[in-house]
Amino acid sequence: MRIGRGRPDVALVPAPDRGVWRLGKANDPLRYERLSKEDNDHAASNRWSVVSYGILYCASALDGCFAEALAPFRVDPELRALIGDEWSDSRFLPPGRLPQDWRTRHTLVRLAPDKEAGFLDVEDPRTLRALSTDRELAPGLAAFGVGRLTPAHIHGQDRRVTRLISAWALTQRTPDQRRRIHGIAYRSRFGMRRCWAVFSDVELEELERRPIWPETPGFREVQQEYGLTVL
């Protein structure tokens, strides 16, 4: 699917037929994330979050949820060697260890976005070319030193660039003033797994909820991939 008739020729894709998975806190798994005004000018913070709208971060498959959620527990091998036994002698959680209650404090929810929802595919070369020359977006990109968008910018450390794209997508409307773009389809930095940033005014149907067990698909696999152990 494309945006046509004088609008940027970007690629829009639907959510998977089986819906998307959300991994969230057990007491409020569908809490949308918003960027604080203080963080808006910082290069860090979440990749697609904006101040004006909530964003719900999801993945096509369970391993994508775990890959994103468990990434903060990974420890670089060089840092692990540098720390040595000092960390284990302190009150801090040892590197590469997952708290035993992490599973019970989180849950999984499968959601079905509206069938008509279209997500901006920021991995598609057409999208990158169109956004690079869009008259509304290009000046903002130039301010961050970006002339031509590449995958390196999408996966880079300067989150101001990706948040600018997200804010731009939120302004796009159909001729009858309905939302044209309902979120962002992107690849995770962790194994290039398919992920989705869903805008807060997109209708979602909850299909199921699942607790996280040691044998939950993707959970043990991602632990092994990251070299994590559960306390």
N, C-alpha and C positions, 0 to 999 in steps of 0.2 A: 504494500500500500504506500502511496506517495501523497504528499501535499502538492497540489497543482494550481493552475490558473493564476499565475503570478506570484504564488507563495513559494517559499524556499522548497526545493526539491529534496526533501528529507524522507527517510524511510521510516514508516510506522509499522509496528508488528503487534499482533494480538497476544494476550496472555495464553499460556498453555491450556488446552481443553480441560485438563484435570485440575486446573487452578494453580495457585502458587502457595508455597509454604512460608509461614511466619514463625520464627522462634522468638518468643518474648518472655517477659517476667510472668510467673504463674499467676500473680494477683492482678495483672493488667496486660495481657499479651498483645492487645491491639492498640496500645498507646502510640500515637503518632509522635514523631520526633520533630521538634522545631528548633531552629537555630536562634540563639540569643543575639540581640543587637550587638553585644560586646564582642561576640565571636565572628560577626559578619565580615570584618576586615582582616581576619586572621587566615593564614594559609592552611592551618590545620582544620580540625572539626570534620563532621561527616560530609561525604562527597557530594551529595545531591540536596542536602538540607537547605532550607531558606527560612527567612524570618516570617514571611507572610502566610505560609501554608504548612500544614503538617505533612510529613513524609513517612510512609510505612515501608520499611525495608524487608523484602521477601526474596525467595529463591525458587527456582523451578523444582529443585530436588532437595531432599533432606540433607545430603552431604554439603550442599551449598550453604544452608543455614548454619551447620556446625563449623564449616570452614571459616565463615565470617565471625561467628560468635566466639570461637576458641582461639582465634588469632592472637589476642592480647596475652595469652598464656604461653605462647612460644618464646623460647629464649635462644638467641643467637649462640651457636656453639662456641665462638671465641669469647663471648661474654660469660658463658657458663664456666669455661676454663679459668677465666680471670677471677670470678667470684670464688670458685673453689668451695671449700667447706665453710667459709665465713657466713654465708647466708643461712645454712642449716643450723648454725649456732645462735642465730638471732631469732626474734619473734616473728619475722616475716615468713610468708609462704615460700617454701623452697622453689627455685626456678624449675619450670617444666612440670609442676604439679597442679592438678585440678582439685579444688575443694570438694569434699565428699558430698556436700549438700547442693552442689551446683545443679544437678539433675532436678531435684525437687523444687528448686527455686525458679525453674523455667518450664515452659510447656510449648508444644507445637500446635499450630492452627493451620488448617488448609482452607484457602479462600478462593472464591471465584469472582474476579472482576467482571463488570458488565461486558457482555459479548461484543458490544460495539466499541469498547475502549481500545484506543490505539496508543502504543508506547513508542517513544522516540528511540530508535535503534542507533545509539551513538558509536557502535562498532562498524557500521556500514560506511564505506568510503563516500557514497553519495551524500550522506548526512554530514560528514566532516567537511566536504567541499562546500556544500550549501551554507553551513553555519559560518564558515570562514569568510564568506563574502556577503552575508546578510547585513543589510544597511543598519539594522537595529542592534545587532550583536557585535559586529566587527569593531566598532570603536571601543567597546568595553574589553574585548579580547586584546586589542592593541595596547590598552593601558597596562595589561599584565605581560606585555612583551610577546604576545602570540599573534603571528601574522597568518599562518596557515595551520589549522588544527590537525593534529595527528593522534594516533593511538597513545603516543607517549604523554600527551596532555591529558587524555581521558584517565590514564592510569598513574599520572604523576602525583607528586607530593603537594603541589599548589592547588588546594581545593577551591580556591576562589574562582578558578577557571571553570570547573565543573558546576559549581553553584551558580555561576553566571548563566550557563546553558540551561540549568533547571529553571531559573527565574524567567528566562526568555520563553521557555516552553509553556510556562504557566500563563503567558500573555496571549498565546495564539488562539484565535477564535475562528469558527466557521462563519459563513455569510450571515447566518441567522443568530450569531453571537453565542453559540454553544461552544463548550470546550473542545478544541481540536486534538490536543495532546493530553493524555491522562496519566503520564508518568514516564519514567526512563527505563529502557531495557539496556543492560550493560553486562560486562563480564567482570567477575571478581578478580582481584589481583592474586587470589589464592587458588591456583589451578584453573583459572579462566572459566569458572562455573557461571551459569546464567543466573543473573539476579535482576530484581525489579524494584524500582523506587516508585511507589504508588502515591499519587496526590490525594490529599485528605477528602476531597469532594467527589471521589470516584465511588460509585456504589459497589459494595462487596457483599457477597453471600458467604456466610460461614458454613463450610461443608462438614468439618469434623475437628475435634481436638484430641490430641494424644499426649499422654505423659511421656517423659524421656526415661527409657530403661537402658541398662547397659547394652542390651542386644538391639536397640533401636537402629534401623538401617542408617549407615553413615556415621554414627557416633563413634564406634570403636575404630573405624577406618580412618577418620580424621585425627583421632588421638594418636594412632600409629604414624600417620603422615607427619604430624607435628612433634612426635617424640614426647607425648604427654603421658603421665600416669595419674590415676585418681588416688587421692589420699584415703 
